[in-house]
Amino acid sequence: MRGSLRRGVASVQSIVMMLAIDLIYGPKGRIPMLLAQIEGFVAIAHSGNLSRAAVALFLTQPALTARLRSLEDALGTELFVRTPRGMRLNDAGRAYLPYAERALAVVAEGRTAVGDLRTGATGELLIGAAPAISTYVLPTILKAYRVKYPQVRLGVRTGHSEEVLEMVLREDVHVGLARPIRHADIELIPLYEDEMVLVVSARHSFAAKGRIKMEQLVTERLILFDRTSSYHDLTNALFREAGVVPQGVMELDNIEAAKKMVQQGFGIALLPRIAIATELRSRSLRPVKITDAEPPRRPSVALRRADAGSPLGPVAGFLATLDELRSRGELGKAEPRAR
C-alpha cells in the first residue's frame, strides 16, 4: 500500500501536466476526460456517496464509476474504501485530495485569467514609441487607456522609429508608435500627421510679421535637433529644395533643447506642432507662416506584427483607445496655426 501511495502522490505533477495538455487539445464542447475524472473524484470525496456525487455532476452512476476507475488506473492505486454506507477515502485518496482540489482551482483560475485577458481587464501591455511620440502624445493616450483598463500592467520603451520597428519584429513590445516604415512582416495603422512649424522668439522681428518667404531665412541661424530623426531630414529637405542656405546652423540632440535656444533668441527652428503646444499657448514661441513653401508633415502610425492575429485583451483595448482618440481628433491635436 505504501509503495502504491508513494507512486500515486509522485504522479500528481504529471497528472496536472496531462490535465493542461488535455485542456488545450480536448474536443471542443466536451469536458476534457482527465478534468472530468478529477472533478468526479473530488465530488465523491466531498459527498462520501457515489449516487449523490453523480446527481451533483448530472451524470449516471455508471458514468461516474467509469471516470473514477480511469483515474485510479492512471494513478496506479485505489482511492476509496467501498462500504455499505458509501465511499470513504483511503490513505492514497486522502493524500491525493488536496492536489486534486488544487488542480481544479488552478484550472478555474486559468479560465478566469483567460476571460480577463479577452476582455482586457488584466494582463500586460508593452509599447515601443519614438521620442517625440513618447514625450508629447503617449501620455494622453495612456491616460485615456488607464481609465478603462486600470489593472493592466504598462511598460514603455523608447527609441527611434527604426529601433521601434525592431522591437515589434522581435516581439519585445506588443505595439509600436513611430513614423511609417514599410516591412513585409509589419502592419501599419495610421494615426495622425504632425505639421512642422517655423517658430521664433517673442522678440524676433518675424514674430510681429507672422509670415515670411523662404529667401528671408538666409540671414538666420537655423537650430536643428536630433540628427538621427526624420524631423532633421525633413528640415534639411525643405531648405535644400528651396535653394536656401541659412547663415548658420546649431545642432542639438533633442527638441526641448531646441525650444530653449529659440526662446532665448539664438536662432529659429522648425519644430513639430505636437511638441510646442504649451509654448504656443503661452506665446513664448511664436509661429511664423512660410508663404512660398508647404510646411513639412510627418505621419505617425501604430505598428504590429502582421502575423499577430486578431488583437485580444490589453492590445485590443489599446488599439480601440487609439481609434477613439483619432476619431475625436485628439491624437497630435493641432494648436492655433500661424496667421
Secondary structure, DSSP 8 states (H G I E B T S, - for coil): -HHHHHHHHHTHHHHHHHHHHHHHHS-TTS--HHHHHHHHHHHHHHHS-HHHHHHHTT--HHHHHHHHHHHHHHHTS--EEEETTEEEE-HHHHHHHHHHHHHHHHHHHHHHHHHHHHHTSS-EEEEEE-HHHHHHTHHHHHHHHHHH-TTSEEEEEE--HHHHHHHHHTTSSSEEEES----TTEEEEEEEEEEEEEEEETTSHHHHH-EE-GGGGGGSEEEEE-TTSHHHHHHHHHHHHHT---SEEEEESSHHHHHHHHHTTS-BEEEEGGGSHHHHHHTSEEEEEETTS---EEEEEEEEETTS-S--HHHHHHHHHHHHHHHTT-SS-------
